[in-house]
Amino acid sequence: MRTEARRQFIHFLFGSFFIALIAVIGVAQGFFVLAACFGVGLLVSFLLKRGVRIPLLLYVVKRVERDYEKHLPGKGALLFFLAALITIILFQEKTIVLGALGVAVFGDAASTVFGLKFGKHRIAGKKTLEGTIGGMAASLFFLLFLFQLPIALATAVIGMLAELLPFDDNFTIPIAAGFILSILVPLL
């Protein structure tokens, strides 16, 4: 439980940083920063996998890595960067990108915390109904700063349901949220 809490704290902290970065410097420049981070992340993952000791990074990875992800150090972060890059390429509009990444960062972190604390009803593997609802609430709160209630609610629900898909949620959530936003935003 502690490892998962640490993992979600780092996810929340760095994800919030990248959301703020894109809000300030824009989508195009943010793309290049994320691409650089993805490239450096791949290099670091490769080096760690080969046994190269990078003290601070090795310490962080060992404290937050899930057992089933040890074959690719930093897998969750790499998938988040990849999904963020794909989200930017697909949707390009700043508010859609920010909304999609916000669901991935705040919704995913909240779903884990709520699921660990209050989760009683399993709905998909280790996922719980309570965690999913907590993720929807956190996503909705964030999205209401960017969109009207109907769009925010639909995006929160779709984004967090994407967490239940049988693929890494760091990848599925922002892309699903971006798709629903790209459909709904032009309608208003």
C-alpha positions, 0 to 999 in steps of 0.5 A: 500500500505504501509503494502504491501511495508513493507511486501515486504521489510521484504521478500526481507531482510530475503530472501536475508539473507537466500540465502546468508546463503545457498551460504556460508554454503551450502545446507545441513547446510542451510536445518537445519537452515531453518528447525529450523527457520520453527520450531521456526516460527510455535511455535511463530505463535501458541503462537501469535494465542493463545494471548501470547504477544511477543512484537517485533514479535507481532509488526512486524506481525501486521504491515505486516500481510494481513487481510486474513492471520490473522488466521495464524500469519506469514503465508507467512514466514512459507510458504516460509520456508516450500517451501525452505525446500521442494526445498532443498529436491527435488533439492539438487544442490546448484545453483538450490536451490539458483536460485529457492529461488532467484526467490521467493525472488527477483521476488516476491518482485519486482512483488509486487512493480512494480504492486503497482507502475505501475500496470494497467492490472489485470491478476489474482486477484490482480496480474497485467501484469506490476507486473509480468513483473517486477518480471520476470526482477528482477528474470532474473537479479539475475539468470544471475549471476548463469546461462546462458541466456536461462536458466535464462530467462525460469526460470524467466518466469516460476517462475513468472507465478507460482505466478499467480497460485491459491495458496500462491506464497511463496510456488509455486514460488521456487518449480516451479523455481526449477523444471524448473532449474532441467530440464534445467541445466542438458541439458547444 
